[in-house]
Amino acid sequence: MNEVVEKVVAGDVRTVARLIRDIDDGVPEVREILKALYPHTGNAYVIGITGAPGVGKSTLVDQMVTHLRKRDKTVGVLAVDPTSPFSGGAILGDRVRMQRHSMDQGVFIRSLATRGHFGGLTQSTRSAIDVLDAMGKDYILVETVGVGQDEVDVVKSAHTTVVVVIPGMGDDIQAIKAGILEVADIFVINKADREGTDKTLSDLRLMIDMDHKKYEEGSWKPPILKTQAVFDKGVKELLEEIEKHGKHLIESTGGLHVRRKKEKVRDELVEMVKSRLYEEVVNRLILTGEFDRAVESIVEGKLDPYTACDDLVIPKLDL
Amino acid sequence: MNEVVEKVVAGDVRTVARLIRDIDDGVPEVREILKALYPHTGNAYVIGITGAPGVGKSTLVDQMVTHLRKRDKTVGVLAVDPTSPFSGGAILGDRVRMQRHSMDQGVFIRSLATRGHFGGLTQSTRSAIDVLDAMGKDYILVETVGVGQDEVDVVKSAHTTVVVVIPGMGDDIQAIKAGILEVADIFVINKADREGTDKTLSDLRLMIDMDHKKYEEGSWKPPILKTQAVFDKGVKELLEEIEKHGKHLIESTGGLHVRRKKEKVRDELVEMVKSRLYEEVVNRLILTGEFDRAVESIVEGKLDPYTACDDLVIPKLDL
């Protein structure tokens, strides 16, 4: 185990790749390695990039990597895909696009699909961030799809979260849901040469203004940037804005490392406990056959699922 | 309790509204009522409608309700919003649009936000479906936002799941992720008067064809429909296609009620156990202060989160 830890800290690509695959597969032995790596974390700047499918997140990430590399920063990229419970797979997409960085030693790119277990996506992502952090990457870009609770949870680990939209994404009310507004530090309107950009801009501005009234003075008000990632337009400005947000974070938290902030630690621990409970209890119930017997009884109409749940869960707890 | 059950089964709107609010708030007493209601469920046809924000799901649902009412069918609508962990609220949107049905006794519309507890959205939705089912609604339309795992889990309770997209939602590869393809029984291209409709149609068709090769003969191949929900175009055809899918389900499962199918029962029970574990263990850890003490130790750098998780979870389990 010590050898693995040493190799990760030394930046050994093959060891890191294997470790992240094990995290993704839910291999229990990983836990001890993560414990030992933890003291080596806390140095990377984590940027979350989220938005609906098709808004151009991957292209944006790709350009951001190029800019960061020009500044001699090392970069880790995690592409987080919602998993299909059946096929268990993320499809092509993100990896294909990133190929131009594949020969660059300063860039490490991985997709997470969380094949091994349900409900562990957030936890796997956090652990993978810790690994890239311990590996010594200066920046970690986490790309997530969509606006579900899962994605919101994932980007909560980031120092700065960028929400990407495109012009004409539906009308005023539905365009941005509350959940996303809460996590957005910066909004990006990508494909900003398209019709409807001004409308989207003013809608977003209104929404941010309305939302911002809730917060105290001196709190961060999310800026809105226009980009055309395909043509590398606006990407430099985005990185500048991220830097600005980073400075704001450091000032407002008294220089404390943000991921160590109480609120974030709390959120992370909740997630961790949740996925641990699942692993320990549900996996065991499946292994012993108890779970399948309960399913049979429900299918045969002998038992309702609410009672079945009581019968399965309560004896496993020592409260 | 018996009174509540009787009133729900008799279709009493006020009792149902209160019960669904209690489900949404995670009131534990609800569990016994749900057990007693379960024998009264299994008669409604559940339709899931999912897609990214802004594709026009609510308008589509609204038109579907109108058509179903013309056929004298009673309808329940559940609008499931991703919750903001901070504001805990769904915003205006869906309710506003549905107002034209608000005086119709045959329609019951509610939003779920799952204010009470994290991770319980899927479970709350399922319980709310059971309530509307026991209440005697012929059709239950469940509208969910996005493409995350949460949403995928939610629509797994449906007999038929409709995935709504709009033309020009990004390029080929990213437009539809694997997770959504697995749950889609019918694809709808809404706003089909827009530029790019044909491209979206052929992309979808290709993807379905590729995916479909995996399945055995006689399995359902998702059709693609074009709609313009605002002008009520294609909505009637959509309902016909849903009916066709329903017939296919009955034939392929030997007339068994689909939600009683082993696979669905299994998925539902996993979700139920998951959210129950969370409620029992995490809520208790928070109540006793153990959780906050662990957070403090991590913030102070005395403890890593992985060890903290072990210390919190393991003593609560009796395995």
Interface residues (C-beta under 8 A of the other chain):
Chain A: R31 L34 K35 Y38 P39 A52 P53 G54 V55 G56 S58 D81 P82 T83 S84 P85 F86 S87 G89 A90 I91 L92 G93 V96 F118 G119 L121 V145 G146 V147 G148 Q149 D150 E151 V152 I166 M169 G170 D171 I173 Q174 A175 I176 K177 A178 G179 I180 L181 E182 K214 R260 K261 K262 V265 R266 D267 E268 L269 V270 M272 V273 K274 R276 L277 Y278 E280 V281 V282 R284 L285 F291 A294 V295 E296 I298 V299 G301 D304 P305 Y306 T307 A308 C309 D310 L312 V313 P315 K316 L317 D318 L319
Chain B: R31 L34 K35 Y38 P39 A52 P53 G54 V55 G56 S58 D81 P82 T83 S84 P85 F86 S87 G89 A90 I91 L92 G93 V96 F118 G119 L121 V145 G146 V147 G148 Q149 D150 E151 V152 I166 M169 G170 D171 I173 Q174 A175 I176 K177 A178 G179 I180 L181 E182 K214 R260 K261 K262 V265 R266 D267 E268 L269 V270 M272 V273 K274 R276 L277 Y278 E280 V281 V282 R284 L285 F291 A294 V295 E296 I298 V299 G301 D304 P305 Y306 T307 A308 C309 D310 L312 V313 P315 K316 L317 D318 L319
